[in-house]
Every structure is written in C-alpha cells, then in structure tokens.
Amino acid sequence: MKDISILVVEDETITAMDIQTTLQKSGYRIPTIASSAEEAIDSVKKYKPHLVLMDIVLKGKMDGIEAANIISKNYHIPIIFLTAYNDDDTFGKAKLSMPYAYLTKPFQLRDLQMAIELSLLKHQMDNQLAKERDRIRNEFLATISHELRTPLNGIIGLTELMYFDKIDFSPKPYKEYLGDILSCSYHLLRLINHVLDLTKVEAGKMEIHPVLINLHQMITEVRNTLLALAEKNSNPIHVRIDPQLTDVIIDPDRLREILYNYLSNAIKFSLPKQSIEVDAYSIGNNQFQINVKDHGIGIAKEDLHDVFIAFKQINPKTKKGTQGTGLGLALTRRITEMLGGSVGVKSVLGQGSTFYVILPCKPRKNLKNKKTTTASLSF
C-alpha cells in the first residue's frame, strides 16, 4: 500500500483513538485528529490528506456536514461520514455534500476498510475521468478552432482579392471566385451545424418528430441534392430499393441527415469515374437497412474503430484533399442511436467501403390515425 494519509474528525477522544489505532494497524498514516469542523478545515489545508473520516455531530458552530461541503468544494477530497445517527433527516442532509460513503456507529473494521478502499478507488477514477474530460475538451477546442479557421481564411482571402480589385472582374473568373466563397461558406455552415447538433444530442435536447414518409422519395431527394457534386468527379449514383419497402415512420430531417452524411462521404472518398451504390431493403423484425457503397480508397482495418468518433480523422492513403473533422459520421451514429438503430462499416483498403444503417420501421397499417405520426418524442 502506498503512503495514504487519512484525517480523522471526531470529537470523542476514545472513539478517535480507537479509529486511529485501527487505521495505523492497517497501514494508513494519520497526520492528526480534528475535534471540530473548523479544525478539520484547517487540517485539510495544512496536511492535504487523501481522505477524511468525518463525524457529523461536532463541537463548535459548524457540524460535520457543513465542514464536508467546504472541504469537498475547495479541496476535492473524498469524505466518509462516521456517525451514530441514521435517521432520514440526517442522512438526507449528508447526501447533499456528496460523500463517498456513510457508516453508522458502531461499525465493523472490515466495513471501514472496504469503505476506505472503495472511496479511494472511486476518487482515483473520478480524477482520471476529469483529466480525460479536460483533455477531450482542449482537443475539441483546438480542433474546432483549426477547422473553423480554414473556411474563414478562404472567405476572407477571396473577399480581400475582390475588394482590393486584384482579380479579373470579367464574368467567368468573377463567378468562380463567388463560387469558391459560397463553397467555403457552406462548409463553415455545415461544420457549425454539426457541432451544434452533436452538442444537442449529447445534452439530450434533440427532439425526434416521426412522420410517415416514402423511403424511395427520401433517398432520391438526397441523391439529387448531391448529384452535381458527384458529377464533378464523374461518380454515377445507383439507387436500388426493395419494392416491398415503401413507407416508414421516422423523423425525415434525421434520416435525411444520415443519408446526406453517408452519401457525401462516399463521394468525397470515391475515385474518379467509380460508381456509388445505395441499397435499401427490409431485414425483418420491423427493421430496414440502407447501405451506401463506394469503390474508393477504402479504410485500413486498424482505423475502422475510429470511423464514427468525432475528430478522429482517418488519414487517406490514396486520395488527396479529403481531410475533415469526422463530425458528420459521429453525428450520424448518435442520431441513429436516438432513432433506435445502429450503424456500421465494412471496408477493404484500396477497394472501397460500405457504410450501413439499420433503423426501425412501422408499416402504414399499424397507424391508428394521422395524429400519431406527428407526435414529438423528446430524448
């Protein structure tokens, strides 16, 4: 056992000495014994113990619960309450200070040892989680700042050229510059929308509004939206839909976002003149599956587990100009989970990838009335 110091806060001398002796025999170090809340706070500041054993009823103006609140807030040290009081009122007040454990006197030595060990372990895990949250937050801020700066620099640079009359103002190049500015603006808007949507999903504030839709019409609509982008790279998009799969009840905006993210991703990573295939079919159990297959650069096996993680950008091995944030696929996964479905990918490096989504559907005959299709489900 490493050197663990425990502050004992107990105003009954005999009880305090018994606890001290017991803990020292177990290998713990007791820097001091505090008999009041004020003394406990001063001792925490002075000795910085790893854990505090706190009696609730103490001499002085403050009780152990008040002291625990101050210690937890300012020093983030785990606290275990030791008290002879087990009534609901005392327990309720003690819970508000978020103690790591609550033992009633008299207690067994083994119970105390287990409470200490578990509290120290939980505190260690809490610290690790806090550090990981800080790391993720800092990484997120650094990445998002970089990603926002890229399209903004494009917009500013092109606008400056136009403003300072450093471009050819004849119709064709002028329109090309405006097109580039528009493209950068759309990219910036998509990035911001992805961040906002992902934040909303993680906070449980995104609402789902399922309605009856025609799946063929929805897929065709998304395909047509991206057709011009696909044609730039000479990528034909072939759509095949199971004739038995017609109407489903789902949030159209969320499904549209899933399809758009998958299909735009397929176009981004497809090699020139290679086709993209979209297949939709029923898989039973009141579910349907949509596959989006490209014949592009593919994904290495070791990278597959990172595909649906935000900001985990996979390094393309054979196609340039395909960097991104990974926000689209991360958002796709979270939205799909909200809809009660699942996502996945199959890929062979150098041969292409198939991204799929499995979602629940509801046959038209199960609808009781039109009103049920517009119910709002909040998650």
C-alpha positions as CSV (number, residue, x, y, z in Angstrom):
1,M,0.0,0.0,0.0
2,K,1.4,3.4,-0.9
3,D,1.5,6.1,1.8
4,I,-2.1,7.1,2.3
5,S,-2.9,9.8,4.8
6,I,-6.4,9.9,6.4
7,L,-7.7,12.8,8.5
8,V,-9.9,11.7,11.4
9,V,-12.5,14.2,12.5
10,E,-14.1,13.0,15.8
11,D,-14.8,14.9,19.0
12,E,-15.0,11.9,21.3
13,T,-11.4,11.2,22.3
14,I,-11.7,7.5,23.0
15,T,-13.5,6.8,19.7
16,A,-11.0,8.9,17.8
17,M,-8.0,7.0,19.3
18,D,-9.7,3.7,18.5
19,I,-10.1,4.7,14.9
20,Q,-6.5,6.0,14.7
21,T,-5.1,2.8,16.1
22,T,-7.2,0.6,13.8
23,L,-6.2,2.6,10.7
24,Q,-2.5,2.7,11.6
25,K,-2.5,-1.1,12.0
26,S,-4.0,-1.3,8.5
27,G,-1.1,0.7,7.1
28,Y,-2.7,4.2,6.9
29,R,-1.0,7.3,8.1
30,I,-3.0,9.6,10.5
31,P,-1.4,13.1,10.4
32,T,-3.7,14.5,13.1
33,I,-7.1,14.1,14.8
34,A,-9.5,17.1,14.5
35,S,-12.3,17.6,17.1
36,S,-14.2,20.4,15.4
37,A,-15.3,21.4,11.9
38,E,-13.1,24.5,11.9
39,E,-10.1,22.4,13.0
40,A,-10.9,19.9,10.3
41,I,-10.9,22.5,7.6
42,D,-7.5,23.9,8.9
43,S,-6.1,20.4,9.0
44,V,-7.1,19.7,5.4
45,K,-5.4,22.9,4.3
46,K,-2.3,22.0,6.3
47,Y,-1.9,18.2,5.7
48,K,-3.7,17.7,2.4
49,P,-4.9,14.2,3.3
50,H,-6.0,11.6,0.8
51,L,-9.3,11.0,2.6
52,V,-11.4,12.4,5.5
53,L,-13.3,10.4,8.1
54,M,-15.9,12.8,9.3
55,D,-18.2,12.6,12.3
56,I,-21.4,14.6,11.8
57,V,-22.1,15.9,15.3
58,L,-19.1,18.0,16.3
59,K,-18.3,20.7,18.9
60,G,-18.4,24.3,17.7
61,K,-20.6,26.4,15.4
62,M,-20.4,24.0,12.4
63,D,-21.3,20.4,12.1
64,G,-19.6,17.7,10.0
65,I,-21.9,18.2,7.0
66,E,-21.1,21.9,6.7
67,A,-17.4,21.1,7.0
68,A,-17.7,18.4,4.4
69,N,-19.4,20.8,2.0
70,I,-16.5,23.3,2.3
71,I,-13.8,20.6,2.0
72,S,-15.4,18.9,-1.0
73,K,-15.9,22.2,-2.8
74,N,-12.5,23.7,-2.2
75,Y,-10.2,20.7,-1.9
76,H,-12.0,17.8,-3.8
77,I,-11.0,15.3,-1.1
78,P,-13.2,12.2,-0.6
79,I,-15.2,12.1,2.6
80,I,-16.7,9.2,4.6
81,F,-19.2,10.1,7.2
82,L,-19.0,8.2,10.5
83,T,-22.0,8.8,12.7
84,A,-24.3,7.3,15.3
85,Y,-27.2,9.0,13.6
86,N,-29.1,7.0,10.9
87,D,-32.4,8.9,10.7
88,D,-33.7,10.0,7.4
89,D,-33.2,13.7,8.1
90,T,-29.5,13.4,8.9
91,F,-28.9,11.0,6.0
92,G,-30.8,13.4,3.6
93,K,-28.6,16.4,4.7
94,A,-25.5,14.3,4.5
95,K,-26.2,13.2,0.9
96,L,-26.2,16.8,-0.3
97,S,-22.5,17.0,0.4
98,M,-21.9,14.1,-1.9
99,P,-19.9,11.8,0.5
100,Y,-18.1,8.8,-0.8
101,A,-19.6,6.6,2.0
102,Y,-21.8,6.7,5.1
103,L,-21.1,4.4,8.0
104,T,-23.1,4.2,11.2
105,K,-21.5,3.6,14.6
106,P,-20.7,1.0,15.8
107,F,-19.2,-0.3,12.6
108,Q,-17.2,-3.4,11.8
109,L,-13.5,-2.9,11.0
110,R,-13.9,-4.7,7.6
111,D,-16.7,-2.3,6.7
112,L,-14.5,0.6,7.4
113,Q,-11.6,-0.8,5.4
114,M,-13.8,-1.6,2.4
115,A,-15.3,1.9,2.6
116,I,-11.9,3.5,2.6
117,E,-10.5,1.3,-0.3
118,L,-13.6,1.8,-2.4
119,S,-13.7,5.6,-1.8
120,L,-10.0,6.0,-2.7
121,L,-10.5,3.9,-5.8
122,K,-13.6,5.9,-6.8
123,H,-11.8,9.2,-6.2
124,Q,-8.9,8.0,-8.4
125,M,-11.3,7.1,-11.2
126,D,-13.1,10.4,-10.8
127,N,-9.8,12.2,-11.2
128,Q,-8.9,10.2,-14.3
129,L,-12.3,10.9,-15.8
130,A,-11.9,14.6,-15.0
131,K,-8.5,14.7,-16.7
132,E,-9.9,12.8,-19.7
133,R,-12.8,15.3,-19.9
134,D,-10.3,18.2,-19.8
135,R,-8.1,16.5,-22.5
136,I,-11.1,15.9,-24.8
137,R,-12.4,19.5,-24.2
138,N,-9.0,21.0,-25.0
139,E,-8.6,18.7,-28.0
140,F,-12.0,19.7,-29.2
141,L,-11.4,23.4,-28.8
142,A,-8.0,23.2,-30.6
143,T,-9.5,21.1,-33.5
144,I,-12.7,23.1,-33.9
145,S,-10.6,26.4,-33.9
146,H,-8.5,25.0,-36.7
147,E,-11.4,23.7,-38.7
148,L,-13.3,27.0,-38.4
149,R,-10.3,29.0,-39.4
150,T,-9.8,27.1,-42.6
151,P,-13.0,28.1,-44.4
152,L,-12.9,31.5,-42.8
153,N,-9.4,32.2,-44.2
154,G,-10.7,31.1,-47.6
155,I,-13.7,33.5,-47.4
156,I,-11.5,36.4,-46.1
157,G,-8.8,35.8,-48.6
158,L,-11.1,35.7,-51.6
159,T,-13.1,38.6,-50.4
160,E,-10.0,40.7,-50.0
161,L,-8.9,40.0,-53.5
162,M,-12.2,41.2,-54.8
163,Y,-12.4,44.2,-52.5
164,F,-8.9,45.4,-53.5
165,D,-9.5,44.9,-57.2
166,K,-6.9,42.2,-57.5
167,I,-8.9,39.8,-59.7
168,D,-10.2,39.8,-63.2
169,F,-13.8,41.1,-63.0
170,S,-14.9,39.6,-66.3
171,P,-18.0,37.4,-65.7
172,K,-16.3,33.9,-65.7
173,P,-13.5,34.4,-63.2
174,Y,-15.7,36.7,-61.1
175,K,-18.3,33.9,-60.8
176,E,-15.7,31.4,-60.0
177,Y,-14.5,33.5,-57.1
178,L,-18.0,33.9,-55.8
179,G,-18.5,30.1,-56.2
180,D,-15.4,29.5,-54.1
181,I,-16.6,31.9,-51.4
182,L,-20.0,30.2,-51.4
183,S,-18.4,26.8,-51.1
184,C,-16.3,28.0,-48.1
185,S,-19.4,29.5,-46.5
186,Y,-21.4,26.2,-47.0
187,H,-18.6,24.3,-45.5
188,L,-18.4,26.6,-42.5
189,L,-22.2,26.4,-42.0
190,R,-22.1,22.6,-42.2
191,L,-19.3,22.4,-39.6
192,I,-21.2,24.8,-37.2
193,N,-24.4,22.8,-37.7
194,H,-22.7,19.5,-37.0
195,V,-21.1,20.9,-33.8
196,L,-24.5,22.4,-32.6
197,D,-26.4,19.2,-33.4
198,L,-23.8,16.9,-31.8
199,T,-23.8,19.1,-28.7
200,K,-27.6,19.0,-28.7
201,V,-27.7,15.2,-29.0
202,E,-25.1,14.7,-26.2
203,A,-27.1,17.0,-24.0
204,G,-30.3,15.0,-24.7
205,K,-32.0,18.1,-26.1
206,M,-32.6,17.0,-29.7
207,E,-36.2,16.2,-30.4
208,I,-37.5,13.4,-32.7
209,H,-40.6,14.0,-34.8
210,P,-41.6,10.8,-36.6
211,V,-43.9,11.1,-39.6
212,L,-45.0,8.7,-42.4
213,I,-42.6,9.1,-45.3
214,N,-41.9,7.4,-48.6
215,L,-38.4,6.0,-48.4
216,H,-37.8,5.9,-52.2
217,Q,-38.7,9.6,-52.4
218,M,-36.4,10.5,-49.5
219,I,-33.4,8.6,-50.9
220,T,-34.0,10.1,-54.3
221,E,-34.2,13.6,-52.9
222,V,-30.9,13.3,-51.1
223,R,-29.3,11.7,-54.2
224,N,-30.5,14.6,-56.4
225,T,-29.1,17.1,-53.9
226,L,-25.6,15.6,-54.2
227,L,-25.8,14.8,-57.9
228,A,-23.9,17.9,-59.0
229,L,-21.1,17.1,-56.5
230,A,-20.9,13.5,-57.8
231,E,-20.8,14.6,-61.4
232,K,-17.8,16.7,-60.8
233,N,-15.9,13.5,-60.0
234,S,-17.8,11.5,-62.6
235,N,-19.3,9.3,-60.0
236,P,-22.7,7.8,-61.0
237,I,-25.1,7.1,-58.1
238,H,-27.2,4.0,-58.5
239,V,-30.2,3.5,-56.2
240,R,-31.9,0.2,-55.5
241,I,-34.8,-0.1,-53.1
242,D,-36.7,-3.2,-52.2
243,P,-40.2,-2.8,-53.7
244,Q,-41.7,-4.2,-50.5
245,L,-40.1,-1.4,-48.6
246,T,-42.2,1.7,-49.2
247,D,-43.5,3.8,-46.4
248,V,-41.8,4.1,-43.0
249,I,-42.5,6.2,-39.9
250,I,-39.3,8.1,-39.0
251,D,-38.1,11.7,-38.5
252,P,-37.5,12.8,-42.0
253,D,-34.9,15.5,-41.1
254,R,-32.8,13.0,-39.1
255,L,-33.0,10.3,-41.8
256,R,-32.1,13.0,-44.4
257,E,-29.1,14.0,-42.4
258,I,-27.9,10.3,-42.1
259,L,-28.3,9.8,-45.8
260,Y,-26.6,13.1,-46.7
261,N,-23.6,12.3,-44.4
262,Y,-23.2,8.8,-45.8
263,L,-23.6,9.8,-49.5
264,S,-21.4,12.9,-49.3
265,N,-18.7,10.9,-47.6
266,A,-18.9,8.3,-50.4
267,I,-18.5,11.0,-53.0
268,K,-15.6,12.6,-51.1
269,F,-13.6,9.3,-50.9
270,S,-14.5,7.8,-54.3
271,L,-12.0,7.6,-57.1
272,P,-12.9,9.3,-60.4
273,K,-15.5,7.5,-62.6
274,Q,-16.3,4.9,-59.9
275,S,-19.9,4.3,-59.1
276,I,-21.7,4.7,-55.8
277,E,-24.4,2.3,-54.9
278,V,-27.3,2.9,-52.5
279,D,-29.3,-0.1,-51.4
280,A,-32.4,-0.2,-49.1
281,Y,-34.2,-3.3,-48.0
282,S,-36.2,-4.9,-45.2
283,I,-34.3,-7.2,-42.8
284,G,-37.3,-8.4,-40.8
285,N,-38.1,-7.7,-37.1
286,N,-39.8,-4.4,-38.3
287,Q,-36.4,-3.0,-39.4
288,F,-34.8,-1.9,-42.6
289,Q,-31.2,-1.4,-43.7
290,I,-29.6,1.2,-46.0
291,N,-26.1,0.5,-47.5
292,V,-24.0,3.2,-49.2
293,K,-21.2,1.6,-51.1
294,D,-18.3,3.3,-52.8
295,H,-15.4,2.0,-54.8
296,G,-12.9,4.4,-53.5
297,I,-9.8,4.4,-51.3
298,G,-11.1,2.2,-48.5
299,I,-10.2,2.2,-44.9
300,A,-7.4,0.3,-43.2
301,K,-8.5,-2.3,-40.7
302,E,-6.8,-0.6,-37.8
303,D,-8.8,2.6,-38.5
304,L,-12.2,1.1,-38.7
305,H,-13.0,1.6,-34.9
306,D,-12.3,5.3,-35.2
307,V,-14.6,6.0,-38.1
308,F,-17.6,7.1,-36.0
309,I,-15.6,9.1,-33.4
310,A,-15.7,12.9,-33.6
311,F,-12.4,14.5,-34.8
312,K,-10.8,11.1,-35.4
313,Q,-9.9,11.9,-39.0
314,I,-8.6,8.9,-40.9
315,N,-5.5,9.5,-43.0
316,P,-6.4,8.8,-46.6
317,K,-3.8,6.7,-48.2
318,T,-4.5,7.3,-51.9
319,K,-6.7,10.4,-52.4
320,K,-5.7,14.0,-51.6
321,G,-7.9,16.8,-50.4
322,T,-10.2,14.7,-48.3
323,Q,-9.5,15.9,-44.8
324,G,-12.3,16.6,-42.4
325,T,-13.4,16.5,-38.8
326,G,-15.3,13.2,-38.6
327,L,-18.2,15.1,-37.1
328,G,-20.6,14.0,-39.8
329,L,-20.2,10.3,-39.1
330,A,-20.1,10.9,-35.3
331,L,-23.4,12.7,-35.6
332,T,-24.8,10.0,-37.8
333,R,-24.1,7.4,-35.1
334,R,-25.7,9.4,-32.3
335,I,-28.8,10.3,-34.3
336,T,-29.2,6.7,-35.4
337,E,-29.0,5.5,-31.8
338,M,-31.6,8.1,-30.9
339,L,-33.9,6.6,-33.6
340,G,-33.4,3.2,-32.1
341,G,-31.0,1.9,-34.8
342,S,-27.3,1.1,-35.3
343,V,-24.5,2.0,-37.8
344,G,-21.5,0.1,-39.1
345,V,-18.9,0.0,-41.9
346,K,-17.2,-2.7,-43.9
347,S,-14.1,-1.8,-45.9
348,V,-11.1,-3.1,-47.7
349,L,-8.2,-0.7,-48.2
350,G,-7.9,0.2,-51.8
351,Q,-11.2,-1.3,-52.8
352,G,-13.9,0.8,-51.2
353,S,-16.2,1.0,-48.2
354,T,-19.8,0.1,-47.4
355,F,-21.4,2.2,-44.7
356,Y,-24.8,0.9,-43.4
357,V,-27.5,2.0,-41.1
358,I,-30.2,-0.2,-39.6
359,L,-33.4,1.5,-38.4
360,P,-36.8,0.6,-37.1
361,C,-39.8,1.0,-39.4
362,K,-43.5,0.9,-38.8
363,P,-45.9,-0.3,-41.5
364,R,-48.7,2.0,-42.6
365,K,-51.4,-0.5,-41.4
366,N,-50.2,0.0,-37.8
367,L,-51.1,3.6,-37.8
368,K,-54.2,4.3,-35.7
369,N,-54.7,7.8,-37.1
370,K,-52.8,10.6,-38.7
371,K,-52.2,12.3,-35.4
372,T,-49.9,9.6,-34.1
373,T,-47.4,10.2,-36.9
374,T,-46.6,13.7,-35.7
375,A,-46.0,13.0,-32.1
376,S,-42.9,14.6,-30.6
377,L,-40.5,12.4,-28.8
378,S,-38.0,14.2,-26.6
379,F,-34.8,12.3,-25.5
